[in-house]
């Protein structure tokens, strides 16, 4: 596990650099909780047919929210398990305390803490930490993105046939199974390969640092994408919906690519025939 630099709060001003530092502090505390629970979870709750919740989710979220509220008691918070905590709606934290709960429960080390900060609905700070690999992704609007402190950029591959893609299947996949499989088939047939990791925030970060060339998924929630979108955009990724319209965290479709394959991916995701 990485150790963040200590924060001197005495004379700090409420600017985005400070917000990023507080978010980082909260994310590392959440990551420490997840690391301590990993492989030791006894109580797994089903929120839905295949949507899981563990005591690690709630413990991580609790310490993250407490850390943020201590510094910014007037900010609103949207967290996966707690829902909306009222506050200044123009200054909002968007939190997934454990993105990849199924992986976590099955001891697959692909999961993360994801924290974003949005101003008037636009995410401008993003922090994603994988407690098991020690990888710490961070970005602030206009200041680029980093992995463990080093700048990252998207890949330079220019066609889908040479690209490695990643996708995910939402918890309600049975309600959209046919279009979901059609898009998967289109991309699988065109690309060098397609992976499915089970953590949207990591998928976006892996596009940001060039491991994947493109990512698409639908029916995600704001806490799944908000932090990763900041990191991807600050790494020069193109982020839209499937129809190449501007992406917002309230949208139900996301496509993130290195930019060079974006138009081709939009074409592959288009459902030309009635399904």
N, C-alpha and C positions, 0 to 999 in steps of 0.2 A: 504493500500500500504506500502511495505517495503521501507526504505530509505537507499541507499548505503552509504558506508563510503566515506568521501570526498577524492579526489585524489590530492596529492601533485606532480605537474608536474615538479617542478624546476630542480631536480637532477635525474629524472627518466631515465632509460636506456630502449632501445627498446628490451625488452625480453618478453617472453610469459606471464609472470606474469603481466607485465605492460599492454600488449595487452589485457589480460583478464579484467583488471581493466577498461581500456578505453571502451572496449566492454560492460561491465556491466553498466558503466555510460550512454552510448548511449542507451542501452536497457531500462533502467529505464526512461530515458527521453521520449522514444517512448511509453512506457507503460503509462506514465502520460498523454500523448496526447490521447491515446485510451480511457483511463478511462474518460477523460473530454468529449469525443464525445459519449460515450456509452449511448444509449437510446435517442440520440438527432440528429441522422443522418437524413438529409433531402434529400440529393442528392445521389442516388445509380445508378451507371452506369453499363451497361452490357458489359463486355469485350468479352464475348462469350455467347452461348445460356443459360448457367447456371453459368457462371463465373462472379462474381460481383466485383465492385470497389467502394469504398466510399471515401469521403474527408478525413476520418480518416486514410486510407491507405497512402495517399500521404503526409498528414501532419506528420504522424509518420516517414515515410521514410525520409522526408526532414530533420528533426532534428537529426535523427540517422546518416545520411550521413554527415551533417555539423559537428557533434561532432567528428566523426572519421577523417574526412578530416582536421580538425583543428590540430590534433595530428600527423596524418600520411598522409600528402598531396601527398606523392609519391606512396602510396599503390593503387592497383586497387580495385574496388568495383563492385560486381555483385549483383544488387538489383532487386526485382521482378518488381517494377513499372518503374524504371529508366533504367533498362538494365545494360549494361557494362559501367563503368566509367574507362577509360584507366589509367594505372599506371604500377608499377612493377608487372608483371604477376606472379612472384613467391611469392608475398605477397598479398593475396587477401581476402577481406571481402565478405561474402555471407549473404545477408540480406533479410529476409521476415518481413516487418514492421507490418503485420497483417496476421498471419496464422490462418485461420478460419473466413474469411470475411463474409460468409453466416451466420454463427452462430452469429457473431457480429451484422449484419444487422437485424437479427430476435431476438436480445436481449437474446441469449443463451450464457451463460458465459463461454464457452469453446473456447477460442482463445488465441493467444500469440504473443509476439514479439520474433523473432528467429534471432540470430546473430552468425555467425561462422567466424573463421579466419583460412585460409588455407595457408600452405607453400608448394610450388611446387605442388599444386593440392590436397594435403592431409589436411583435416580439423583437426586442432590440438587444437582449443579452441571452446567451444560451450556454448551459453547462451540462455536460454528460460525463459520468464517471462509471467505468466498469470496475467494481471492487475486486474482481478476481484476477484481471490482467494488469490492474494498476493504470490503465489508460484513462487519461483526463483530457477531454476535449472542451475547449472554451472559445467563446467569440463574443465580441461586442460590436454593434453596428458601426461601420466605418473604420474599424481597427483590425480587420482580418481575423483569422481563426488559427488556433494552435492545438497541437497534440503534445501533451507533456512539455509545454512551453516553447515548442518549435513550430514555426509557421507551416501550414498545410495548404495544398491546392488540389483541385480536381485533376483527373487524368487527362491525357491528350488524345486518346483514341477517337477516331473520327467516323467510325461506322459500327453499327450494331453487330455485324458479323464477327468483329474482332473484340467485342465487349463482353464483360462479365456483369450480369444483372442480378438484382436481388428484389424479392417481393415478399409480401406477407398475406396471410389469409385472415380476415376479420372473424371475430367470435360468432357473428351472425352469417357466416359464409353460406349456410344452407339456403338462405333467402335470396342469394344472388349467385347461386352455384353456376348456372349456365354461362352468364357473361363473364364471371370470374375465370372459368376454365377456358373460355374462348380467348380471352386476353393472354392468359398464361400460355396457351398453345401457340398463339401468334409470336410471342416473344421468345419462347423456347425454340421454336423453329428457326428464328432469325439470328439468335445470339450464339456466342461461344459457349455460354452456360448460364443457368439461372440457379440462384441459391435462395434458401428460405431460412433465416436465422431466428426469427421469433422475437425481435426487439426492434421496433421502428426507429427509435432514437439512435441505436447503433447502426442500423441500415443507412440513415442519413449521414452519420459521421463517417462511415466507411466510403460513401460517395465523396464526401468532403476531402478525404485524404487520399483518394485515388485507388482504393482497393476495389471498389465497384465503380462501374461507369454509369449506371442508372438504377433507380429504385422507383417502384410504383406500388401503390396499395390504395384501398378504398375503405370507407366506413371507420376511419380512425377518429379519435377524440383529440381535443386541443392539447392535452398533456402528453399524447403520444408523439406529437410533431413539433411543438413550439420551440423547444430548445434546439433540436436537430436542424430545423429550418434556418435558424440564425447562423449556426455553424456552417451549414452547406452554402448558404448565400455568401457568407464572408470568405468562403473558399472558391468563389466564382462559379458556383453551380447555378444552373437554371432550375427554378422551382415554380411549377404551375399546377393546374389541374389537368385531367386527361385531354381536355380540348384546347390546351395551351392558353387558358385564361389565367390571370393573376391568382396566386394561391393565398388564401387566408386560413387561419387555424380553425375557422368555423366551416370550412369546406369539407366535403365527404370524399374527395379524390385528391391524391397527391402524386405528382411525377417530378422527380429530382434527377437531373443528369449532369454530365460534365459540360453541357451546352452544345457540344459538337454533334451529339447523336439525338438531340432533343426533338427535332422535327421528325426524324425517323421513328422515334418512340411514340410520338403523338399519333402517327399513322398506324402503328402496330396496335395501339390501344383503342383505336376507333372501331366500333362494331358496325361494319358496313351492312350486315344482313340482320334481319329480325331473328332473334333467338328465342 
